[in-house]
């Protein structure tokens, strides 16, 4: 098993061995179930648009919860020194942590696959659109994971790391909401910078290469920021 | 195995380590002795490539620090201060994680965990969560983790801090056994600890190397007739006067005890002969000597001697 894989394995063990992972999964499924059931039972529509349109907000609450301890706790209790003196580069540590958050997001999304299966019994569903939406949600989760991991590298306190991560995601959400207020020339530029904008384009059922690239670049940039921040701490 | 040349490390404007140069040969067991804040941990953090030096250079296992930190870490087993470990994992999972991070194969790792479990006395707690363990066990988990990949060099930062006396004896025995085949650099702020396990010690204070030599030499230098406790019956003032005639610089503290008058004698010149002078002074003052014992040198004495009374 590669060293990055070993870090993913350790983080997964910590997530499933402690109550925190179950609390997050339960709360996420309750919230997701509410928005899914809302359109199904109250409006009588066999579709998942309500669930996917609320996804940026759901992830905004839950991804910081998954990532807040990843680096902040290691820095606080001193295990980061243990980790950083193993024969592994900082970028591998960060990649391992990032993939561990992404794995948790993927598992949470996979648990909601029961919704499209249920819908397919009740009526005709657009499988392509739902598949594109799931891929979009995973890519959005990937960008959020990198952003929140960066937040976790900024503090030794997990709660502070959560607040920073949430604030960064909230800023992105508000930016996306405010795009129409800007002049048309700026709207395009801001749209490119907004992960939610790219995600929403995928909800139409089309996976645009530029959307995928923009979400992956956001992940890459924040992974690089995290590596830089951890390296910077060593020089401080 | 370890060679440092003019190592310096600053935290902002504060110099934690200044111009530190030393050489640790293969198979040596070296103690880095100094009070808290002397720069011991910072030195170790630099040698394990956790912190980059502000200036100066060092090679570990023949590899310069700034060349290939990953290769250096393969040669090193490191126990950071307070032996941090993943407290939410059980002991076995923690060791599995550490071993895998060293690239060990599963079969080798399982054998090695069994072997170290026996060596460090961890067999009974192998499946218990680390946060449920005592400080002593956590320290042993840290030691076992540092030895998993059978490194050539062990760097142990205060390995017995916070342990009870029995645990200290056990860990010292373990370190002594390890020192038979490894190059070992350990830090401590307790002189007897370094004396018990190391062949050589380096004393640092305020980031500077004050002394470097064999443990027996340094200990002798600071202990020779340096401090004595004398219990006597008779006129203490006359005894002190006779003593000062022989050793003018001697410090005397007088106290009454159940057995008689207790004199605490300290010779700051450290030239020796305090015991002999005290004996003659008691005889010349027609007093009766009931007890005379040499006091163990403390780290403070070592510093006072090495810094010429400045610290």
Interface residues (C-beta under 8 A of the other chain):
Chain A: X1 X3 X6 X7 X9 X10 X13 X14 X17 X18 X77 X78 X79 X81 X82 X83 X84 X85 X86 X87 X88 X89 X234 X235 X236
Chain B: X11 X12 X45 X48 X49 X50 X51 X52 X70 X71 X73 X74 X76 X78 X80 X81 X82 X84 X85 X86 X87 X88 X89 X93 X97 X98 X100 X101 X102 X103 X145
